[in-house]
Amino acid sequence: MDEEAQKRKEQESGMALSLAQLSFKDVFLDFTPEEWECMDPAQRTLYQDVMVETLRNQLSVGDLPTV
């Protein structure tokens, strides 16, 4: 396969991946208690804010998250 064909294939596969539906599990990060303890309060708050925003975004498009 020539270089141009390889690039085209990578672009097409990237497009296909971007069209795939993501679940909450795909973006959820589950920290161990030890990892959570290593985070400072600002990091914990940021994590919680991002998870809430992600959940709201999924609900806004009618996707019911499963954990």
N, CA, C and O atoms as a Tripos MOL2 file, in Angstrom:
@<TRIPOS>MOLECULE
protein
  268   267    67     0     0
PROTEIN
NO_CHARGES

@<TRIPOS>ATOM
      1 N           0.8560   -1.1890    0.0000 N.3       1 MET1
      2 CA          0.0000    0.0000    0.0000 C.3       1 MET1
      3 C           0.8920    1.2390    0.0000 C.2       1 MET1
      4 O           1.8140    1.3480    0.8090 O.2       1 MET1
      5 N           0.6150    2.1670   -0.9060 N.am      2 ASP2
      6 CA          1.4330    3.3670   -0.9600 C.3       2 ASP2
      7 C           1.0900    4.3190    0.1840 C.2       2 ASP2
      8 O           0.0810    4.1480    0.8680 O.2       2 ASP2
      9 N           1.9390    5.3170    0.3790 N.am      3 GLU3
     10 CA          1.7940    6.2310    1.5020 C.3       3 GLU3
     11 C           0.4710    7.0030    1.4570 C.2       3 GLU3
     12 O          -0.1750    7.1930    2.4880 O.2       3 GLU3
     13 N           0.0750    7.4410    0.2730 N.am      4 GLU4
     14 CA         -1.1870    8.1890    0.1330 C.3       4 GLU4
     15 C          -2.3880    7.3240    0.5130 C.2       4 GLU4
     16 O          -3.3020    7.7780    1.2020 O.2       4 GLU4
     17 N          -2.3730    6.0790    0.0550 N.am      5 ALA5
     18 CA         -3.4660    5.1630    0.3970 C.3       5 ALA5
     19 C          -3.5040    4.8980    1.8910 C.2       5 ALA5
     20 O          -4.5820    4.7860    2.4760 O.2       5 ALA5
     21 N          -2.3350    4.7960    2.5130 N.am      6 GLN6
     22 CA         -2.2690    4.5670    3.9600 C.3       6 GLN6
     23 C          -2.8520    5.7560    4.7180 C.2       6 GLN6
     24 O          -3.6150    5.5750    5.6670 O.2       6 GLN6
     25 N          -2.4950    6.9690    4.3020 N.am      7 LYS7
     26 CA         -3.0380    8.1650    4.9510 C.3       7 LYS7
     27 C          -4.5520    8.2200    4.8040 C.2       7 LYS7
     28 O          -5.2670    8.5400    5.7540 O.2       7 LYS7
     29 N          -5.0310    7.9070    3.6070 N.am      8 ARG8
     30 CA         -6.4730    7.9180    3.3570 C.3       8 ARG8
     31 C          -7.1760    6.9050    4.2530 C.2       8 ARG8
     32 O          -8.2370    7.1870    4.8090 O.2       8 ARG8
     33 N          -6.5830    5.7340    4.3880 N.am      9 LYS9
     34 CA         -7.1610    4.6910    5.2410 C.3       9 LYS9
     35 C          -7.2080    5.1410    6.6960 C.2       9 LYS9
     36 O          -8.2030    4.9100    7.3830 O.2       9 LYS9
     37 N          -6.1410    5.7810    7.1720 N.am     10 GLU10
     38 CA         -6.1110    6.2760    8.5500 C.3      10 GLU10
     39 C          -7.1700    7.3520    8.7630 C.2      10 GLU10
     40 O          -7.8410    7.3730    9.7950 O.2      10 GLU10
     41 N          -7.3180    8.2420    7.7890 N.am     11 GLN11
     42 CA         -8.3310    9.2870    7.9030 C.3      11 GLN11
     43 C          -9.7340    8.6880    7.9230 C.2      11 GLN11
     44 O         -10.5780    9.1030    8.7170 O.2      11 GLN11
     45 N          -9.9800    7.7210    7.0570 N.am     12 GLU12
     46 CA        -11.3000    7.0870    7.0000 C.3      12 GLU12
     47 C         -11.5960    6.3440    8.2980 C.2      12 GLU12
     48 O         -12.7120    6.4150    8.8130 O.2      12 GLU12
     49 N         -10.6200    5.6430    8.8210 N.am     13 SER13
     50 CA        -10.8660    4.9180   10.0650 C.3      13 SER13
     51 C         -11.0530    5.8890   11.2240 C.2      13 SER13
     52 O         -11.8460    5.6230   12.1270 O.2      13 SER13
     53 N         -10.3390    7.0080   11.2140 N.am     14 GLY14
     54 CA        -10.5280    8.0280   12.2440 C.3      14 GLY14
     55 C         -11.9160    8.6160   12.1840 C.2      14 GLY14
     56 O         -12.5260    8.8860   13.2180 O.2      14 GLY14
     57 N         -12.4190    8.8160   10.9830 N.am     15 MET15
     58 CA        -13.7750    9.3330   10.8080 C.3      15 MET15
     59 C         -14.7860    8.3340   11.3460 C.2      15 MET15
     60 O         -15.7440    8.7100   12.0220 O.2      15 MET15
     61 N         -14.5710    7.0780   11.0450 N.am     16 ALA16
     62 CA        -15.5000    6.0550   11.5160 C.3      16 ALA16
     63 C         -15.5210    6.0140   13.0330 C.2      16 ALA16
     64 O         -16.5790    5.8480   13.6410 O.2      16 ALA16
     65 N         -14.3560    6.1640   13.6450 N.am     17 LEU17
     66 CA        -14.3020    6.1510   15.1000 C.3      17 LEU17
     67 C         -15.0020    7.3640   15.6910 C.2      17 LEU17
     68 O         -15.6480    7.2570   16.7340 O.2      17 LEU17
     69 N         -14.8840    8.5080   15.0430 N.am     18 SER18
     70 CA        -15.5060    9.7130   15.5850 C.3      18 SER18
     71 C         -17.0240    9.6570   15.4800 C.2      18 SER18
     72 O         -17.7160   10.3790   16.1980 O.2      18 SER18
     73 N         -17.5480    8.8190   14.6060 N.am     19 LEU19
     74 CA        -18.9900    8.6930   14.4650 C.3      19 LEU19
     75 C         -19.5760    7.6520   15.4200 C.2      19 LEU19
     76 O         -20.7960    7.5440   15.5420 O.2      19 LEU19
     77 N         -18.7300    6.8970   16.0850 N.am     20 ALA20
     78 CA        -19.2030    5.8680   17.0000 C.3      20 ALA20
     79 C         -19.8170    6.5160   18.2360 C.2      20 ALA20
     80 O         -19.3480    7.5570   18.6950 O.2      20 ALA20
     81 N         -20.8470    5.9090   18.7630 N.am     21 GLN21
     82 CA        -21.4990    6.4230   19.9550 C.3      21 GLN21
     83 C         -20.7060    6.0000   21.1800 C.2      21 GLN21
     84 O         -20.3450    4.8310   21.3220 O.2      21 GLN21
     85 N         -20.4370    6.9450   22.0570 N.am     22 LEU22
     86 CA        -19.7170    6.6650   23.2870 C.3      22 LEU22
     87 C         -20.6980    6.4860   24.4280 C.2      22 LEU22
     88 O         -21.7320    7.1510   24.4860 O.2      22 LEU22
     89 N         -20.3660    5.5920   25.3230 N.am     23 SER23
     90 CA        -21.1870    5.4200   26.5190 C.3      23 SER23
     91 C         -20.5010    6.1290   27.6840 C.2      23 SER23
     92 O         -19.3450    6.5390   27.5860 O.2      23 SER23
     93 N         -21.2220    6.2610   28.7640 N.am     24 PHE24
     94 CA        -20.6420    6.8700   29.9610 C.3      24 PHE24
     95 C         -19.4370    6.0550   30.4170 C.2      24 PHE24
     96 O         -18.4530    6.6150   30.9000 O.2      24 PHE24
     97 N         -19.5120    4.7350   30.2640 N.am     25 LYS25
     98 CA        -18.3890    3.8670   30.6400 C.3      25 LYS25
     99 C         -17.1330    4.1900   29.8390 C.2      25 LYS25
    100 O         -16.0200    4.0450   30.3440 O.2      25 LYS25
    101 N         -17.3050    4.6250   28.5960 N.am     26 ASP26
    102 CA        -16.1600    4.9380   27.7470 C.3      26 ASP26
    103 C         -15.3590    6.1320   28.2560 C.2      26 ASP26
    104 O         -14.1570    6.2220   28.0080 O.2      26 ASP26
    105 N         -16.0080    7.0410   28.9590 N.am     27 VAL27
    106 CA        -15.3300    8.2560   29.4140 C.3      27 VAL27
    107 C         -15.1870    8.3390   30.9290 C.2      27 VAL27
    108 O         -14.5530    9.2580   31.4470 O.2      27 VAL27
    109 N         -15.7670    7.3930   31.6260 N.am     28 PHE28
    110 CA        -15.7330    7.3800   33.0890 C.3      28 PHE28
    111 C         -14.3620    6.9350   33.5870 C.2      28 PHE28
    112 O         -13.8170    5.9380   33.1140 O.2      28 PHE28
    113 N         -13.8160    7.6690   34.5310 N.am     29 LEU29
    114 CA        -12.5640    7.2850   35.1780 C.3      29 LEU29
    115 C         -12.8790    6.8760   36.6020 C.2      29 LEU29
    116 O         -13.4920    7.6330   37.3540 O.2      29 LEU29
    117 N         -12.4650    5.6920   36.9660 N.am     30 ASP30
    118 CA        -12.7270    5.1710   38.2970 C.3      30 ASP30
    119 C         -11.4180    5.1440   39.0690 C.2      30 ASP30
    120 O         -10.5700    4.2820   38.8390 O.2      30 ASP30
    121 N         -11.2590    6.0900   39.9860 N.am     31 PHE31
    122 CA        -10.0390    6.1590   40.7770 C.3      31 PHE31
    123 C         -10.1300    5.2290   41.9750 C.2      31 PHE31
    124 O         -11.1910    5.0730   42.5780 O.2      31 PHE31
    125 N          -9.0120    4.6200   42.3070 N.am     32 THR32
    126 CA         -8.9510    3.8160   43.5230 C.3      32 THR32
    127 C          -8.9540    4.7740   44.7150 C.2      32 THR32
    128 O          -8.6520    5.9570   44.5580 O.2      32 THR32
    129 N          -9.2900    4.2750   45.8970 N.am     33 PRO33
    130 CA         -9.2260    5.1490   47.0830 C.3      33 PRO33
    131 C          -7.8320    5.7600   47.2730 C.2      33 PRO33
    132 O          -7.7090    6.9050   47.7070 O.2      33 PRO33
    133 N          -6.8030    5.0080   46.9520 N.am     34 GLU34
    134 CA         -5.4390    5.5230   47.0990 C.3      34 GLU34
    135 C          -5.1780    6.6680   46.1230 C.2      34 GLU34
    136 O          -4.5710    7.6770   46.4810 O.2      34 GLU34
    137 N          -5.6490    6.4970   44.8740 N.am     35 GLU35
    138 CA         -5.4730    7.5480   43.8750 C.3      35 GLU35
    139 C          -6.2580    8.8010   44.2700 C.2      35 GLU35
    140 O          -5.7730    9.9240   44.1280 O.2      35 GLU35
    141 N          -7.4700    8.5910   44.7650 N.am     36 TRP36
    142 CA         -8.3230    9.7130   45.1820 C.3      36 TRP36
    143 C          -7.6480   10.5070   46.2920 C.2      36 TRP36
    144 O          -7.6970   11.7370   46.2950 O.2      36 TRP36
    145 N          -7.0170    9.8070   47.2380 N.am     37 GLU37
    146 CA         -6.3340   10.4710   48.3470 C.3      37 GLU37
    147 C          -5.1370   11.2890   47.8800 C.2      37 GLU37
    148 O          -4.7640   12.2630   48.5340 O.2      37 GLU37
    149 N          -4.5330   10.9110   46.7620 N.am     38 CYS38
    150 CA         -3.3730   11.6430   46.2340 C.3      38 CYS38
    151 C          -3.7720   12.9350   45.5350 C.2      38 CYS38
    152 O          -2.9300   13.7990   45.2900 O.2      38 CYS38
    153 N          -5.0420   13.0670   45.2160 N.am     39 MET39
    154 CA         -5.5060   14.2630   44.5180 C.3      39 MET39
    155 C          -5.7580   15.3850   45.5110 C.2      39 MET39
    156 O          -6.2240   15.1520   46.6270 O.2      39 MET39
    157 N          -5.4440   16.6060   45.0910 N.am     40 ASP40
    158 CA         -5.7620   17.7360   45.9630 C.3      40 ASP40
    159 C          -7.2250   18.1370   45.7330 C.2      40 ASP40
    160 O          -7.8310   17.7030   44.7530 O.2      40 ASP40
    161 N          -7.7920   18.9490   46.6120 N.am     41 PRO41
    162 CA         -9.2110   19.3070   46.4900 C.3      41 PRO41
    163 C          -9.5980   19.8970   45.1330 C.2      41 PRO41
    164 O         -10.6870   19.6180   44.6320 O.2      41 PRO41
    165 N          -8.7330   20.6980   44.5370 N.am     42 ALA42
    166 CA         -9.0510   21.2920   43.2340 C.3      42 ALA42
    167 C          -9.1590   20.2110   42.1600 C.2      42 ALA42
    168 O         -10.0210   20.2960   41.2860 O.2      42 ALA42
    169 N          -8.2990   19.2010   42.2150 N.am     43 GLN43
    170 CA         -8.3520   18.1090   41.2420 C.3      43 GLN43
    171 C          -9.6210   17.2850   41.4190 C.2      43 GLN43
    172 O         -10.2410   16.8730   40.4380 O.2      43 GLN43
    173 N         -10.0010   17.0460   42.6590 N.am     44 ARG44
    174 CA        -11.2350   16.2910   42.9190 C.3      44 ARG44
    175 C         -12.4500   17.0540   42.4060 C.2      44 ARG44
    176 O         -13.3450   16.4750   41.7920 O.2      44 ARG44
    177 N         -12.4710   18.3470   42.6620 N.am     45 THR45
    178 CA        -13.5870   19.1780   42.1990 C.3      45 THR45
    179 C         -13.6490   19.1960   40.6730 C.2      45 THR45
    180 O         -14.7290   19.0770   40.0940 O.2      45 THR45
    181 N         -12.5010   19.3430   40.0250 N.am     46 LEU46
    182 CA        -12.4630   19.3280   38.5660 C.3      46 LEU46
    183 C         -12.9950   18.0040   38.0340 C.2      46 LEU46
    184 O         -13.8020   17.9880   37.1050 O.2      46 LEU46
    185 N         -12.5540   16.9020   38.6100 N.am     47 TYR47
    186 CA        -13.0270   15.5750   38.1950 C.3      47 TYR47
    187 C         -14.5480   15.4940   38.3220 C.2      47 TYR47
    188 O         -15.2280   15.0700   37.3870 O.2      47 TYR47
    189 N         -15.0740   15.8930   39.4560 N.am     48 GLN48
    190 CA        -16.5200   15.8300   39.6730 C.3      48 GLN48
    191 C         -17.2650   16.7190   38.6840 C.2      48 GLN48
    192 O         -18.2940   16.3160   38.1420 O.2      48 GLN48
    193 N         -16.7580   17.9190   38.4460 N.am     49 ASP49
    194 CA        -17.3930   18.8300   37.4960 C.3      49 ASP49
    195 C         -17.4130   18.2400   36.0810 C.2      49 ASP49
    196 O         -18.4180   18.3410   35.3790 O.2      49 ASP49
    197 N         -16.3140   17.6310   35.6730 N.am     50 VAL50
    198 CA        -16.2370   17.0350   34.3360 C.3      50 VAL50
    199 C         -17.1930   15.8560   34.2210 C.2      50 VAL50
    200 O         -17.8520   15.7000   33.1930 O.2      50 VAL50
    201 N         -17.2820   15.0280   35.2480 N.am     51 MET51
    202 CA        -18.1870   13.8770   35.2070 C.3      51 MET51
    203 C         -19.6530   14.3280   35.1700 C.2      51 MET51
    204 O         -20.4650   13.7330   34.4610 O.2      51 MET51
    205 N         -19.9880   15.3600   35.9190 N.am     52 VAL52
    206 CA        -21.3590   15.8880   35.8990 C.3      52 VAL52
    207 C         -21.6740   16.4680   34.5250 C.2      52 VAL52
    208 O         -22.7560   16.2320   33.9880 O.2      52 VAL52
    209 N         -20.7420   17.2230   33.9530 N.am     53 GLU53
    210 CA        -20.9550   17.7930   32.6170 C.3      53 GLU53
    211 C         -21.1320   16.6870   31.5780 C.2      53 GLU53
    212 O         -21.9930   16.7870   30.7040 O.2      53 GLU53
    213 N         -20.3270   15.6430   31.6730 N.am     54 THR54
    214 CA        -20.4290   14.5190   30.7390 C.3      54 THR54
    215 C         -21.7940   13.8500   30.8510 C.2      54 THR54
    216 O         -22.4240   13.5390   29.8410 O.2      54 THR54
    217 N         -22.2410   13.6330   32.0690 N.am     55 LEU55
    218 CA        -23.5530   13.0250   32.2880 C.3      55 LEU55
    219 C         -24.6650   13.9070   31.7250 C.2      55 LEU55
    220 O         -25.5820   13.4090   31.0730 O.2      55 LEU55
    221 N         -24.5870   15.2040   31.9730 N.am     56 ARG56
    222 CA        -25.5980   16.1310   31.4440 C.3      56 ARG56
    223 C         -25.6130   16.1240   29.9140 C.2      56 ARG56
    224 O         -26.6760   16.1520   29.2940 O.2      56 ARG56
    225 N         -24.4210   16.0860   29.3140 N.am     57 ASN57
    226 CA        -24.3520   16.0520   27.8490 C.3      57 ASN57
    227 C         -25.0050   14.7900   27.3020 C.2      57 ASN57
    228 O         -25.7280   14.8460   26.3070 O.2      57 ASN57
    229 N         -24.7580   13.6680   27.9350 N.am     58 GLN58
    230 CA        -25.3730   12.4280   27.4630 C.3      58 GLN58
    231 C         -26.8850   12.4680   27.6300 C.2      58 GLN58
    232 O         -27.6220   12.0300   26.7460 O.2      58 GLN58
    233 N         -27.3430   12.9860   28.7440 N.am     59 LEU59
    234 CA        -28.7880   13.0800   28.9660 C.3      59 LEU59
    235 C         -29.4380   14.0350   27.9690 C.2      59 LEU59
    236 O         -30.5790   13.8220   27.5590 O.2      59 LEU59
    237 N         -28.7190   15.0810   27.5790 N.am     60 SER60
    238 CA        -29.2860   16.0730   26.6580 C.3      60 SER60
    239 C         -29.5090   15.4970   25.2640 C.2      60 SER60
    240 O         -30.3420   16.0050   24.5130 O.2      60 SER60
    241 N         -28.7850   14.4600   24.9140 N.am     61 VAL61
    242 CA        -28.9810   13.8270   23.6080 C.3      61 VAL61
    243 C         -29.8120   12.5570   23.7290 C.2      61 VAL61
    244 O         -29.9230   11.7830   22.7780 O.2      61 VAL61
    245 N         -30.3950   12.3490   24.9080 N.am     62 GLY62
    246 CA        -31.2990   11.2380   25.0930 C.3      62 GLY62
    247 C         -30.6390    9.9050   25.3800 C.2      62 GLY62
    248 O         -31.2670    8.8530   25.2580 O.2      62 GLY62
    249 N         -29.3710    9.9510   25.7600 N.am     63 ASP63
    250 CA        -28.6510    8.7100   26.0580 C.3      63 ASP63
    251 C         -28.7290    8.4460   27.5630 C.2      63 ASP63
    252 O         -28.3130    9.2790   28.3680 O.2      63 ASP63
    253 N         -29.2530    7.3050   27.9270 N.am     64 LEU64
    254 CA        -29.3100    6.9380   29.3340 C.3      64 LEU64
    255 C         -28.0280    6.2010   29.6940 C.2      64 LEU64
    256 O         -27.7680    5.1110   29.1850 O.2      64 LEU64
    257 N         -27.2170    6.8050   30.5810 N.am     65 PRO65
    258 CA        -25.9270    6.1950   30.9030 C.3      65 PRO65
    259 C         -26.0750    4.9110   31.7180 C.2      65 PRO65
    260 O         -27.0030    4.7550   32.5120 O.2      65 PRO65
    261 N         -25.1460    4.0140   31.4980 N.am     66 THR66
    262 CA        -25.0350    2.8180   32.3190 C.3      66 THR66
    263 C         -23.6350    2.7730   32.8750 C.2      66 THR66
    264 O         -22.6730    3.0780   32.1710 O.2      66 THR66
    265 N         -23.5120    2.4020   34.1150 N.am     67 VAL67
    266 CA        -22.1910    2.3550   34.7660 C.3      67 VAL67
    267 C         -21.8740    0.9360   35.1160 C.2      67 VAL67
    268 O         -20.8120    0.6600   35.6720 O.2      67 VAL67
@<TRIPOS>BOND
     1     1     2 1
     2     2     3 1
     3     3     4 2
     4     3     5 am
     5     5     6 1
     6     6     7 1
     7     7     8 2
     8     7     9 am
     9     9    10 1
    10    10    11 1
    11    11    12 2
    12    11    13 am
    13    13    14 1
    14    14    15 1
    15    15    16 2
    16    15    17 am
    17    17    18 1
    18    18    19 1
    19    19    20 2
    20    19    21 am
    21    21    22 1
    22    22    23 1
    23    23    24 2
    24    23    25 am
    25    25    26 1
    26    26    27 1
    27    27    28 2
    28    27    29 am
    29    29    30 1
    30    30    31 1
    31    31    32 2
    32    31    33 am
    33    33    34 1
    34    34    35 1
    35    35    36 2
    36    35    37 am
    37    37    38 1
    38    38    39 1
    39    39    40 2
    40    39    41 am
    41    41    42 1
    42    42    43 1
    43    43    44 2
    44    43    45 am
    45    45    46 1
    46    46    47 1
    47    47    48 2
    48    47    49 am
    49    49    50 1
    50    50    51 1
    51    51    52 2
    52    51    53 am
    53    53    54 1
    54    54    55 1
    55    55    56 2
    56    55    57 am
    57    57    58 1
    58    58    59 1
    59    59    60 2
    60    59    61 am
    61    61    62 1
    62    62    63 1
    63    63    64 2
    64    63    65 am
    65    65    66 1
    66    66    67 1
    67    67    68 2
    68    67    69 am
    69    69    70 1
    70    70    71 1
    71    71    72 2
    72    71    73 am
    73    73    74 1
    74    74    75 1
    75    75    76 2
    76    75    77 am
    77    77    78 1
    78    78    79 1
    79    79    80 2
    80    79    81 am
    81    81    82 1
    82    82    83 1
    83    83    84 2
    84    83    85 am
    85    85    86 1
    86    86    87 1
    87    87    88 2
    88    87    89 am
    89    89    90 1
    90    90    91 1
    91    91    92 2
    92    91    93 am
    93    93    94 1
    94    94    95 1
    95    95    96 2
    96    95    97 am
    97    97    98 1
    98    98    99 1
    99    99   100 2
   100    99   101 am
   101   101   102 1
   102   102   103 1
   103   103   104 2
   104   103   105 am
   105   105   106 1
   106   106   107 1
   107   107   108 2
   108   107   109 am
   109   109   110 1
   110   110   111 1
   111   111   112 2
   112   111   113 am
   113   113   114 1
   114   114   115 1
   115   115   116 2
   116   115   117 am
   117   117   118 1
   118   118   119 1
   119   119   120 2
   120   119   121 am
   121   121   122 1
   122   122   123 1
   123   123   124 2
   124   123   125 am
   125   125   126 1
   126   126   127 1
   127   127   128 2
   128   127   129 am
   129   129   130 1
   130   130   131 1
   131   131   132 2
   132   131   133 am
   133   133   134 1
   134   134   135 1
   135   135   136 2
   136   135   137 am
   137   137   138 1
   138   138   139 1
   139   139   140 2
   140   139   141 am
   141   141   142 1
   142   142   143 1
   143   143   144 2
   144   143   145 am
   145   145   146 1
   146   146   147 1
   147   147   148 2
   148   147   149 am
   149   149   150 1
   150   150   151 1
   151   151   152 2
   152   151   153 am
   153   153   154 1
   154   154   155 1
   155   155   156 2
   156   155   157 am
   157   157   158 1
   158   158   159 1
   159   159   160 2
   160   159   161 am
   161   161   162 1
   162   162   163 1
   163   163   164 2
   164   163   165 am
   165   165   166 1
   166   166   167 1
   167   167   168 2
   168   167   169 am
   169   169   170 1
   170   170   171 1
   171   171   172 2
   172   171   173 am
   173   173   174 1
   174   174   175 1
   175   175   176 2
   176   175   177 am
   177   177   178 1
   178   178   179 1
   179   179   180 2
   180   179   181 am
   181   181   182 1
   182   182   183 1
   183   183   184 2
   184   183   185 am
   185   185   186 1
   186   186   187 1
   187   187   188 2
   188   187   189 am
   189   189   190 1
   190   190   191 1
   191   191   192 2
   192   191   193 am
   193   193   194 1
   194   194   195 1
   195   195   196 2
   196   195   197 am
   197   197   198 1
   198   198   199 1
   199   199   200 2
   200   199   201 am
   201   201   202 1
   202   202   203 1
   203   203   204 2
   204   203   205 am
   205   205   206 1
   206   206   207 1
   207   207   208 2
   208   207   209 am
   209   209   210 1
   210   210   211 1
   211   211   212 2
   212   211   213 am
   213   213   214 1
   214   214   215 1
   215   215   216 2
   216   215   217 am
   217   217   218 1
   218   218   219 1
   219   219   220 2
   220   219   221 am
   221   221   222 1
   222   222   223 1
   223   223   224 2
   224   223   225 am
   225   225   226 1
   226   226   227 1
   227   227   228 2
   228   227   229 am
   229   229   230 1
   230   230   231 1
   231   231   232 2
   232   231   233 am
   233   233   234 1
   234   234   235 1
   235   235   236 2
   236   235   237 am
   237   237   238 1
   238   238   239 1
   239   239   240 2
   240   239   241 am
   241   241   242 1
   242   242   243 1
   243   243   244 2
   244   243   245 am
   245   245   246 1
   246   246   247 1
   247   247   248 2
   248   247   249 am
   249   249   250 1
   250   250   251 1
   251   251   252 2
   252   251   253 am
   253   253   254 1
   254   254   255 1
   255   255   256 2
   256   255   257 am
   257   257   258 1
   258   258   259 1
   259   259   260 2
   260   259   261 am
   261   261   262 1
   262   262   263 1
   263   263   264 2
   264   263   265 am
   265   265   266 1
   266   266   267 1
   267   267   268 2
@<TRIPOS>SUBSTRUCTURE
     1 MET1         2 RESIDUE 1 A MET
     2 ASP2         6 RESIDUE 1 A ASP
     3 GLU3        10 RESIDUE 1 A GLU
     4 GLU4        14 RESIDUE 1 A GLU
     5 ALA5        18 RESIDUE 1 A ALA
     6 GLN6        22 RESIDUE 1 A GLN
     7 LYS7        26 RESIDUE 1 A LYS
     8 ARG8        30 RESIDUE 1 A ARG
     9 LYS9        34 RESIDUE 1 A LYS
    10 GLU10       38 RESIDUE 1 A GLU
    11 GLN11       42 RESIDUE 1 A GLN
    12 GLU12       46 RESIDUE 1 A GLU
    13 SER13       50 RESIDUE 1 A SER
    14 GLY14       54 RESIDUE 1 A GLY
    15 MET15       58 RESIDUE 1 A MET
    16 ALA16       62 RESIDUE 1 A ALA
    17 LEU17       66 RESIDUE 1 A LEU
    18 SER18       70 RESIDUE 1 A SER
    19 LEU19       74 RESIDUE 1 A LEU
    20 ALA20       78 RESIDUE 1 A ALA
    21 GLN21       82 RESIDUE 1 A GLN
    22 LEU22       86 RESIDUE 1 A LEU
    23 SER23       90 RESIDUE 1 A SER
    24 PHE24       94 RESIDUE 1 A PHE
    25 LYS25       98 RESIDUE 1 A LYS
    26 ASP26      102 RESIDUE 1 A ASP
    27 VAL27      106 RESIDUE 1 A VAL
    28 PHE28      110 RESIDUE 1 A PHE
    29 LEU29      114 RESIDUE 1 A LEU
    30 ASP30      118 RESIDUE 1 A ASP
    31 PHE31      122 RESIDUE 1 A PHE
    32 THR32      126 RESIDUE 1 A THR
    33 PRO33      130 RESIDUE 1 A PRO
    34 GLU34      134 RESIDUE 1 A GLU
    35 GLU35      138 RESIDUE 1 A GLU
    36 TRP36      142 RESIDUE 1 A TRP
    37 GLU37      146 RESIDUE 1 A GLU
    38 CYS38      150 RESIDUE 1 A CYS
    39 MET39      154 RESIDUE 1 A MET
    40 ASP40      158 RESIDUE 1 A ASP
    41 PRO41      162 RESIDUE 1 A PRO
    42 ALA42      166 RESIDUE 1 A ALA
    43 GLN43      170 RESIDUE 1 A GLN
    44 ARG44      174 RESIDUE 1 A ARG
    45 THR45      178 RESIDUE 1 A THR
    46 LEU46      182 RESIDUE 1 A LEU
    47 TYR47      186 RESIDUE 1 A TYR
    48 GLN48      190 RESIDUE 1 A GLN
    49 ASP49      194 RESIDUE 1 A ASP
    50 VAL50      198 RESIDUE 1 A VAL
    51 MET51      202 RESIDUE 1 A MET
    52 VAL52      206 RESIDUE 1 A VAL
    53 GLU53      210 RESIDUE 1 A GLU
    54 THR54      214 RESIDUE 1 A THR
    55 LEU55      218 RESIDUE 1 A LEU
    56 ARG56      222 RESIDUE 1 A ARG
    57 ASN57      226 RESIDUE 1 A ASN
    58 GLN58      230 RESIDUE 1 A GLN
    59 LEU59      234 RESIDUE 1 A LEU
    60 SER60      238 RESIDUE 1 A SER
    61 VAL61      242 RESIDUE 1 A VAL
    62 GLY62      246 RESIDUE 1 A GLY
    63 ASP63      250 RESIDUE 1 A ASP
    64 LEU64      254 RESIDUE 1 A LEU
    65 PRO65      258 RESIDUE 1 A PRO
    66 THR66      262 RESIDUE 1 A THR
    67 VAL67      266 RESIDUE 1 A VAL
